[in-house]
């Protein structure tokens, strides 16, 4: 195969303290990372990231809010999306892309699956 999918990590914050200051628990925000626009949510279980564009009609999920049940709520039509699976909780078929977030000693990182060419 000439290409493979690889998880590339991007630093969002220099420390967990900085992340906690910028995105308080119970809140969401929009961030530009690499070539993507993400919605970062801070829940009681930690940080979760999904694509910022709502799969229903394109609203910015980062302008919504998150729930204690681990959903992000779209500000336009109030659809709830599970932050772990990306699936709409209302039973609709809409799914938002999710990204792994890791809190490490040297910062908070997000992983994007990217295609890399493999020559040998
Ligand atoms: S645009 Fe998000 S629920 Fe409709």
Backbone and ligand atoms as CSV (ligand in chain L), in Angstrom:
chain,resi,resn,atom,element,x,y,z
A,1,UNK,N,N,0.844,-1.182,0.000
A,1,UNK,CA,C,0.000,0.000,0.000
A,1,UNK,C,C,0.885,1.239,0.000
A,2,UNK,N,N,0.514,2.225,-0.766
A,2,UNK,CA,C,1.347,3.413,-0.896
A,2,UNK,C,C,1.085,4.482,0.163
A,3,UNK,N,N,0.026,4.320,0.936
A,3,UNK,CA,C,-0.243,5.311,1.972
A,3,UNK,C,C,-0.800,4.611,3.200
A,4,UNK,N,N,-0.706,5.290,4.309
A,4,UNK,CA,C,-1.261,4.751,5.552
A,4,UNK,C,C,-1.824,5.883,6.397
A,5,UNK,N,N,-2.767,5.535,7.268
A,5,UNK,CA,C,-3.337,6.515,8.195
A,5,UNK,C,C,-2.472,6.535,9.446
A,6,UNK,N,N,-2.124,7.736,9.868
A,6,UNK,CA,C,-1.263,7.885,11.039
A,6,UNK,C,C,-1.888,8.922,11.958
A,7,UNK,N,N,-1.772,8.697,13.277
A,7,UNK,CA,C,-2.300,9.660,14.243
A,7,UNK,C,C,-1.213,10.692,14.535
A,8,UNK,N,N,-1.469,11.932,14.176
A,8,UNK,CA,C,-0.533,13.021,14.467
A,8,UNK,C,C,-1.088,13.855,15.613
A,9,UNK,N,N,-0.213,14.196,16.551
A,9,UNK,CA,C,-0.640,14.919,17.744
A,9,UNK,C,C,-0.274,16.395,17.643
A,10,UNK,N,N,-1.217,17.256,18.037
A,10,UNK,CA,C,-1.025,18.713,18.028
A,10,UNK,C,C,-1.256,19.224,19.446
A,11,UNK,N,N,-0.376,20.130,19.872
A,11,UNK,CA,C,-0.520,20.683,21.223
A,11,UNK,C,C,-1.595,21.766,21.232
A,12,UNK,N,N,-2.539,21.618,22.167
A,12,UNK,CA,C,-3.592,22.625,22.336
A,12,UNK,C,C,-3.207,23.643,23.407
A,13,UNK,N,N,-2.630,23.133,24.512
A,13,UNK,CA,C,-2.240,23.990,25.636
A,13,UNK,C,C,-0.918,23.474,26.196
A,14,UNK,N,N,-0.152,24.371,26.825
A,14,UNK,CA,C,1.139,23.993,27.403
A,14,UNK,C,C,1.007,23.188,28.688
A,15,UNK,N,N,-0.173,23.267,29.327
A,15,UNK,CA,C,-0.361,22.539,30.578
A,15,UNK,C,C,-1.854,22.306,30.796
A,16,UNK,N,N,-2.169,21.382,31.710
A,16,UNK,CA,C,-3.582,21.149,32.032
A,16,UNK,C,C,-4.157,22.359,32.762
A,17,UNK,N,N,-3.303,23.068,33.523
A,17,UNK,CA,C,-3.782,24.268,34.217
A,17,UNK,C,C,-4.222,25.326,33.207
A,18,UNK,N,N,-3.432,25.495,32.156
A,18,UNK,CA,C,-3.796,26.466,31.107
A,18,UNK,C,C,-5.097,26.056,30.435
A,19,UNK,N,N,-5.259,24.758,30.180
A,19,UNK,CA,C,-6.500,24.275,29.556
A,19,UNK,C,C,-7.693,24.534,30.467
A,20,UNK,N,N,-7.508,24.259,31.764
A,20,UNK,CA,C,-8.606,24.479,32.714
A,20,UNK,C,C,-8.981,25.946,32.823
A,21,UNK,N,N,-7.980,26.826,32.672
A,21,UNK,CA,C,-8.258,28.265,32.731
A,21,UNK,C,C,-9.014,28.736,31.486
A,22,UNK,N,N,-8.618,28.201,30.321
A,22,UNK,CA,C,-9.206,28.667,29.061
A,22,UNK,C,C,-10.594,28.082,28.805
A,23,UNK,N,N,-10.793,26.835,29.219
A,23,UNK,CA,C,-12.094,26.181,29.012
A,23,UNK,C,C,-12.544,25.610,30.350
A,24,UNK,N,N,-13.400,26.331,31.012
A,24,UNK,CA,C,-13.878,25.899,32.335
A,24,UNK,C,C,-14.760,24.661,32.187
A,25,UNK,N,N,-14.798,23.863,33.245
A,25,UNK,CA,C,-15.634,22.661,33.226
A,25,UNK,C,C,-17.085,23.051,32.952
A,26,UNK,N,N,-17.711,22.306,32.052
A,26,UNK,CA,C,-19.103,22.584,31.672
A,26,UNK,C,C,-19.216,23.492,30.463
A,27,UNK,N,N,-18.071,23.908,29.905
A,27,UNK,CA,C,-18.086,24.829,28.766
A,27,UNK,C,C,-17.471,24.182,27.522
A,28,UNK,N,N,-17.730,24.793,26.390
A,28,UNK,CA,C,-17.147,24.386,25.119
A,28,UNK,C,C,-16.559,25.621,24.453
A,29,UNK,N,N,-15.638,25.392,23.527
A,29,UNK,CA,C,-15.075,26.494,22.768
A,29,UNK,C,C,-14.660,25.991,21.385
A,30,UNK,N,N,-14.465,26.910,20.478
A,30,UNK,CA,C,-13.997,26.585,19.139
A,30,UNK,C,C,-12.516,26.928,19.046
A,31,UNK,N,N,-11.738,26.032,18.435
A,31,UNK,CA,C,-10.310,26.278,18.234
A,31,UNK,C,C,-9.926,25.871,16.813
A,32,UNK,N,N,-8.991,26.597,16.245
A,32,UNK,CA,C,-8.396,26.207,14.971
A,32,UNK,C,C,-7.101,25.470,15.275
A,33,UNK,N,N,-7.007,24.238,14.780
A,33,UNK,CA,C,-5.830,23.410,15.037
A,33,UNK,C,C,-5.406,22.789,13.712
A,34,UNK,N,N,-4.175,23.060,13.297
A,34,UNK,CA,C,-3.763,22.585,11.983
A,34,UNK,C,C,-4.704,23.169,10.937
A,35,UNK,N,N,-5.289,22.308,10.119
A,35,UNK,CA,C,-6.253,22.765,9.107
A,35,UNK,C,C,-7.695,22.526,9.532
A,36,UNK,N,N,-7.887,22.151,10.788
A,36,UNK,CA,C,-9.237,21.818,11.251
A,36,UNK,C,C,-9.755,22.851,12.238
A,37,UNK,N,N,-11.083,22.934,12.295
A,37,UNK,CA,C,-11.759,23.740,13.301
A,37,UNK,C,C,-12.450,22.747,14.226
A,38,UNK,N,N,-12.096,22.793,15.508
A,38,UNK,CA,C,-12.640,21.810,16.441
A,38,UNK,C,C,-13.493,22.489,17.511
A,39,UNK,N,N,-14.329,21.684,18.126
A,39,UNK,CA,C,-15.071,22.088,19.316
A,39,UNK,C,C,-14.444,21.321,20.469
A,40,UNK,N,N,-13.895,22.043,21.432
A,40,UNK,CA,C,-13.291,21.417,22.613
A,40,UNK,C,C,-14.254,21.574,23.780
A,41,UNK,N,N,-14.595,20.443,24.404
A,41,UNK,CA,C,-15.533,20.449,25.526
A,41,UNK,C,C,-14.815,20.004,26.788
A,42,UNK,N,N,-15.144,20.634,27.895
A,42,UNK,CA,C,-14.573,20.272,29.197
A,42,UNK,C,C,-15.706,19.764,30.079
A,43,UNK,N,N,-15.719,18.463,30.321
A,43,UNK,CA,C,-16.768,17.859,31.152
A,43,UNK,C,C,-16.135,17.369,32.458
A,44,UNK,N,N,-16.949,16.835,33.337
A,44,UNK,CA,C,-16.444,16.276,34.599
A,44,UNK,C,C,-15.502,15.101,34.329
A,45,UNK,N,N,-15.634,14.464,33.150
A,45,UNK,CA,C,-14.756,13.349,32.778
A,45,UNK,C,C,-13.489,13.802,32.071
A,46,UNK,N,N,-13.365,15.085,31.813
A,46,UNK,CA,C,-12.170,15.606,31.163
A,46,UNK,C,C,-12.486,16.330,29.860
A,47,UNK,N,N,-11.469,16.407,29.005
A,47,UNK,CA,C,-11.616,17.138,27.746
A,47,UNK,C,C,-11.983,16.184,26.616
A,48,UNK,N,N,-12.871,16.666,25.731
A,48,UNK,CA,C,-13.273,15.911,24.544
A,48,UNK,C,C,-13.270,16.874,23.366
A,49,UNK,N,N,-12.965,16.329,22.194
A,49,UNK,CA,C,-12.937,17.170,20.995
A,49,UNK,C,C,-13.734,16.516,19.875
A,50,UNK,N,N,-14.492,17.343,19.175
A,50,UNK,CA,C,-15.235,16.914,17.990
A,50,UNK,C,C,-15.043,17.978,16.922
A,51,UNK,N,N,-15.383,17.616,15.686
A,51,UNK,CA,C,-15.362,18.609,14.618
A,51,UNK,C,C,-16.343,19.720,14.983
A,52,UNK,N,N,-15.968,20.957,14.720
A,52,UNK,CA,C,-16.814,22.077,15.133
A,52,UNK,C,C,-18.091,22.187,14.302
A,53,UNK,N,N,-18.090,21.626,13.101
A,53,UNK,CA,C,-19.231,21.806,12.197
A,53,UNK,C,C,-20.316,20.767,12.492
A,54,UNK,N,N,-21.470,21.235,12.899
A,54,UNK,CA,C,-22.575,20.325,13.197
A,54,UNK,C,C,-22.963,19.561,11.930
A,55,UNK,N,N,-23.064,18.223,12.015
A,55,UNK,CA,C,-23.395,17.450,10.815
A,55,UNK,C,C,-24.837,17.641,10.352
A,56,UNK,N,N,-25.676,18.242,11.170
A,56,UNK,CA,C,-27.068,18.442,10.756
A,56,UNK,C,C,-27.190,19.587,9.757
A,57,UNK,N,N,-26.702,20.762,10.139
A,57,UNK,CA,C,-26.848,21.896,9.225
A,57,UNK,C,C,-25.699,22.888,9.324
A,58,UNK,N,N,-24.567,22.471,9.871
A,58,UNK,CA,C,-23.350,23.270,9.776
A,58,UNK,C,C,-23.098,24.307,10.844
A,59,UNK,N,N,-23.929,24.391,11.872
A,59,UNK,CA,C,-23.680,25.386,12.923
A,59,UNK,C,C,-22.387,25.045,13.676
A,60,UNK,N,N,-21.849,26.041,14.375
A,60,UNK,CA,C,-20.628,25.845,15.155
A,60,UNK,C,C,-20.979,25.237,16.512
A,61,UNK,N,N,-20.539,23.989,16.734
A,61,UNK,CA,C,-20.831,23.338,18.017
A,61,UNK,C,C,-20.130,24.050,19.166
A,62,UNK,N,N,-19.021,24.732,18.874
A,62,UNK,CA,C,-18.300,25.485,19.897
A,62,UNK,C,C,-19.089,26.665,20.435
A,63,UNK,N,N,-20.182,27.020,19.764
A,63,UNK,CA,C,-21.071,28.069,20.268
A,63,UNK,C,C,-22.228,27.488,21.070
A,64,UNK,N,N,-22.206,26.162,21.248
A,64,UNK,CA,C,-23.256,25.516,22.025
A,64,UNK,C,C,-22.816,25.350,23.466
A,65,UNK,N,N,-23.205,24.237,24.047
A,65,UNK,CA,C,-22.810,23.964,25.430
A,65,UNK,C,C,-22.734,22.458,25.621
A,66,UNK,N,N,-22.141,22.038,26.756
A,66,UNK,CA,C,-22.094,20.601,27.021
A,66,UNK,C,C,-22.925,20.286,28.258
A,67,UNK,N,N,-23.336,19.042,28.344
A,67,UNK,CA,C,-24.223,18.612,29.428
A,67,UNK,C,C,-23.462,17.722,30.408
A,68,UNK,N,N,-24.046,17.518,31.576
A,68,UNK,CA,C,-23.452,16.632,32.578
A,68,UNK,C,C,-23.450,15.186,32.092
A,69,UNK,N,N,-24.282,14.870,31.104
A,69,UNK,CA,C,-24.352,13.503,30.562
A,69,UNK,C,C,-23.324,13.255,29.473
A,70,UNK,N,N,-22.458,14.234,29.185
A,70,UNK,CA,C,-21.392,14.023,28.213
A,70,UNK,C,C,-21.781,14.275,26.774
A,71,UNK,N,N,-22.662,15.242,26.561
A,71,UNK,CA,C,-23.059,15.607,25.194
A,71,UNK,C,C,-22.661,17.054,24.920
A,72,UNK,N,N,-22.454,17.357,23.637
A,72,UNK,CA,C,-22.383,18.742,23.214
A,72,UNK,C,C,-23.720,19.030,22.543
A,73,UNK,N,N,-24.259,20.212,22.822
A,73,UNK,CA,C,-25.568,20.590,22.294
A,73,UNK,C,C,-25.383,21.691,21.265
A,74,UNK,N,N,-25.894,21.442,20.063
A,74,UNK,CA,C,-25.775,22.411,18.980
A,74,UNK,C,C,-26.624,23.658,19.290
A,75,UNK,N,N,-26.073,24.851,19.038
A,75,UNK,CA,C,-26.820,26.062,19.365
A,75,UNK,C,C,-27.993,26.333,18.411
A,76,UNK,N,N,-28.008,25.693,17.244
A,76,UNK,CA,C,-29.046,26.033,16.266
A,76,UNK,C,C,-30.354,25.264,16.479
A,77,UNK,N,N,-30.301,23.942,16.475
A,77,UNK,CA,C,-31.527,23.145,16.629
A,77,UNK,C,C,-31.511,22.269,17.869
A,78,UNK,N,N,-30.479,22.456,18.698
A,78,UNK,CA,C,-30.382,21.785,20.009
A,78,UNK,C,C,-30.236,20.261,19.923
A,79,UNK,N,N,-29.687,19.743,18.854
A,79,UNK,CA,C,-29.387,18.317,18.816
A,79,UNK,C,C,-28.248,18.050,19.784
A,80,UNK,N,N,-28.320,16.889,20.446
A,80,UNK,CA,C,-27.280,16.482,21.384
A,80,UNK,C,C,-26.385,15.445,20.701
A,81,UNK,N,N,-25.080,15.619,20.802
A,81,UNK,CA,C,-24.122,14.662,20.240
A,81,UNK,C,C,-23.250,14.128,21.368
A,82,UNK,N,N,-23.147,12.794,21.433
A,82,UNK,CA,C,-22.317,12.146,22.443
A,82,UNK,C,C,-20.854,12.512,22.174
A,83,UNK,N,N,-20.166,13.020,23.189
A,83,UNK,CA,C,-18.788,13.471,22.998
A,83,UNK,C,C,-17.810,12.313,22.821
A,84,UNK,N,N,-18.182,11.101,23.235
A,84,UNK,CA,C,-17.282,9.955,23.067
A,84,UNK,C,C,-17.454,9.284,21.709
A,85,UNK,N,N,-18.708,9.167,21.250
A,85,UNK,CA,C,-18.960,8.452,19.991
A,85,UNK,C,C,-19.243,9.381,18.818
A,86,UNK,N,N,-19.679,10.594,19.111
A,86,UNK,CA,C,-20.060,11.538,18.059
A,86,UNK,C,C,-21.486,11.354,17.565
A,87,UNK,N,N,-22.166,10.323,18.039
A,87,UNK,CA,C,-23.514,10.039,17.541
A,87,UNK,C,C,-24.552,10.993,18.137
A,88,UNK,N,N,-25.530,11.350,17.297
A,88,UNK,CA,C,-26.644,12.156,17.785
A,88,UNK,C,C,-27.443,11.314,18.768
A,89,UNK,N,N,-27.821,11.906,19.881
A,89,UNK,CA,C,-28.540,11.150,20.902
A,89,UNK,C,C,-30.033,11.096,20.631
A,90,UNK,N,N,-30.491,11.853,19.683
A,90,UNK,CA,C,-31.927,11.909,19.416
A,90,UNK,C,C,-32.396,10.759,18.536
A,91,UNK,N,N,-31.493,9.851,18.170
A,91,UNK,CA,C,-31.896,8.740,17.323
A,91,UNK,C,C,-31.727,9.023,15.845
A,92,UNK,N,N,-31.318,10.216,15.511
A,92,UNK,CA,C,-31.077,10.550,14.113
A,92,UNK,C,C,-29.751,9.930,13.679
A,93,UNK,N,N,-29.506,9.900,12.396
A,93,UNK,CA,C,-28.294,9.260,11.887
A,93,UNK,C,C,-27.074,10.153,11.852
A,94,UNK,N,N,-27.212,11.387,12.297
A,94,UNK,CA,C,-26.083,12.312,12.224
A,94,UNK,C,C,-24.978,11.909,13.192
A,95,UNK,N,N,-23.731,11.993,12.710
A,95,UNK,CA,C,-22.561,11.678,13.527
A,95,UNK,C,C,-21.514,12.764,13.291
A,96,UNK,N,N,-20.955,13.298,14.377
A,96,UNK,CA,C,-19.884,14.279,14.257
A,96,UNK,C,C,-18.558,13.557,14.524
A,97,UNK,N,N,-17.531,13.935,13.777
A,97,UNK,CA,C,-16.225,13.293,13.937
A,97,UNK,C,C,-15.633,13.617,15.316
A,98,UNK,N,N,-15.101,12.601,15.979
A,98,UNK,CA,C,-14.470,12.792,17.292
A,98,UNK,C,C,-12.955,12.671,17.148
A,99,UNK,N,N,-12.233,13.305,18.054
A,99,UNK,CA,C,-10.769,13.251,18.059
A,99,UNK,C,C,-10.285,12.934,19.473
A,100,UNK,N,N,-9.242,12.123,19.608
A,100,UNK,CA,C,-8.714,11.845,20.945
A,100,UNK,C,C,-8.004,13.068,21.530
A,101,UNK,N,N,-8.168,13.251,22.829
A,101,UNK,CA,C,-7.476,14.322,23.554
A,101,UNK,C,C,-6.698,13.668,24.689
A,102,UNK,N,N,-5.424,14.035,24.837
A,102,UNK,CA,C,-4.596,13.493,25.916
A,102,UNK,C,C,-4.002,14.628,26.739
A,103,UNK,N,N,-4.118,14.470,28.061
A,103,UNK,CA,C,-3.462,15.396,28.990
A,103,UNK,C,C,-2.169,14.734,29.404
A,104,UNK,N,N,-1.049,15.362,29.050
A,104,UNK,CA,C,0.281,14.823,29.357
A,104,UNK,C,C,1.031,15.801,30.261
A,105,UNK,N,N,2.211,15.379,30.710
A,105,UNK,CA,C,3.021,16.253,31.572
A,105,UNK,C,C,3.388,17.551,30.872
A,106,UNK,N,N,3.593,17.487,29.550
A,106,UNK,CA,C,4.039,18.678,28.817
A,106,UNK,C,C,2.917,19.373,28.066
A,107,UNK,N,N,1.663,19.071,28.377
A,107,UNK,CA,C,0.583,19.806,27.746
A,107,UNK,C,C,-0.640,18.969,27.447
A,108,UNK,N,N,-1.571,19.596,26.755
A,108,UNK,CA,C,-2.813,18.930,26.342
A,108,UNK,C,C,-2.770,18.820,24.826
A,109,UNK,N,N,-2.992,17.610,24.311
A,109,UNK,CA,C,-2.806,17.330,22.888
A,109,UNK,C,C,-4.068,16.754,22.272
A,110,UNK,N,N,-4.204,16.985,20.965
A,110,UNK,CA,C,-5.299,16.401,20.189
A,110,UNK,C,C,-4.678,15.591,19.052
A,111,UNK,N,N,-5.308,14.461,18.734
A,111,UNK,CA,C,-4.791,13.603,17.668
A,111,UNK,C,C,-5.693,13.615,16.451
A,112,UNK,N,N,-5.099,13.806,15.282
A,112,UNK,CA,C,-5.828,13.734,14.015
A,112,UNK,C,C,-5.279,12.589,13.192
A,113,UNK,N,N,-6.175,11.761,12.660
A,113,UNK,CA,C,-5.751,10.717,11.729
A,113,UNK,C,C,-5.460,11.373,10.395
A,114,UNK,N,N,-4.249,11.229,9.932
A,114,UNK,CA,C,-3.855,11.854,8.670
A,114,UNK,C,C,-3.218,10.809,7.761
A,115,UNK,N,N,-3.414,10.997,6.485
A,115,UNK,CA,C,-2.856,10.072,5.503
A,115,UNK,C,C,-1.438,10.489,5.162
A,116,UNK,N,N,-0.518,9.550,5.250
A,116,UNK,CA,C,0.865,9.822,4.874
A,116,UNK,C,C,1.284,8.855,3.771
A,117,UNK,N,N,2.030,9.364,2.829
A,117,UNK,CA,C,2.538,8.522,1.757
A,117,UNK,C,C,3.690,7.678,2.262
A,118,UNK,N,N,3.678,6.433,1.895
A,118,UNK,CA,C,4.699,5.500,2.345
A,118,UNK,C,C,5.382,4.954,1.084
A,119,UNK,N,N,6.621,5.352,0.885
A,119,UNK,CA,C,7.320,4.951,-0.338
A,119,UNK,C,C,7.877,3.547,-0.232
A,120,UNK,N,N,8.360,3.152,0.935
A,120,UNK,CA,C,8.971,1.812,1.073
A,120,UNK,C,C,8.382,1.076,2.252
L,1,LIG,S1,S,-27.379,22.734,12.748
L,1,LIG,FE1,FE,-26.859,21.644,14.522
L,1,LIG,S2,S,-28.670,20.663,15.092
L,1,LIG,FE2,FE,-29.185,21.684,13.276
